[in-house]
């Protein structure tokens, strides 16, 4: 079966750095996405990785290792507004998105 | 980025009535749109894939007669929850894919059936 695993909840301090991990087992791979979702709102796109390595976009970076079935989202200089759920999703061989359950990130002052 | 508009954002309806949710792509044409449902603290669950000009493709376990999907134009897809019951209360989200990879989401609709 297809499976996406990510931690349920993480806590970090304002101004610090946090890494949210995602491991996956899917039938085929056409890229991995990270989305941010605030409570009661729709997800918003953060990043897309299809090749191994690190993609940096401002305070957010995303890393992919296809051989390990592993990705992480790195958030730097955390702000209170970063408190949200972060969803990892993999596009399988049929170009369908397989979603993780999301990681709720709590930022403390 | 591309804009997907979903309406209404919140709706409360009585049990047994029907509710229609609209999803529009505002600045691009979407031949394919996706409808998701999300229960509290759970992941997005794909309900169906909506294709312009043809019947929607429903995921296993989703009742096509209960969740009617119409994709009448390249910019509009609708989801109608028929004979809604309290267990249908959920957050419904549409998305449209741009190219092969990137997906943009509507704002979501919070449905409460009382």
Boltz contact constraints between the chains, C-beta under 6 A:
constraints:
  - contact:
      token1: [A, 31]
      token2: [B, 101]
      max_distance: 6.0
  - contact:
      token1: [A, 42]
      token2: [B, 93]
      max_distance: 6.0
  - contact:
      token1: [A, 42]
      token2: [B, 105]
      max_distance: 6.0
  - contact:
      token1: [A, 42]
      token2: [B, 106]
      max_distance: 6.0
  - contact:
      token1: [A, 42]
      token2: [B, 107]
      max_distance: 6.0
  - contact:
      token1: [A, 42]
      token2: [B, 108]
      max_distance: 6.0
  - contact:
      token1: [A, 43]
      token2: [B, 105]
      max_distance: 6.0
  - contact:
      token1: [A, 99]
      token2: [B, 43]
      max_distance: 6.0
  - contact:
      token1: [A, 99]
      token2: [B, 44]
      max_distance: 6.0
  - contact:
      token1: [A, 101]
      token2: [B, 43]
      max_distance: 6.0
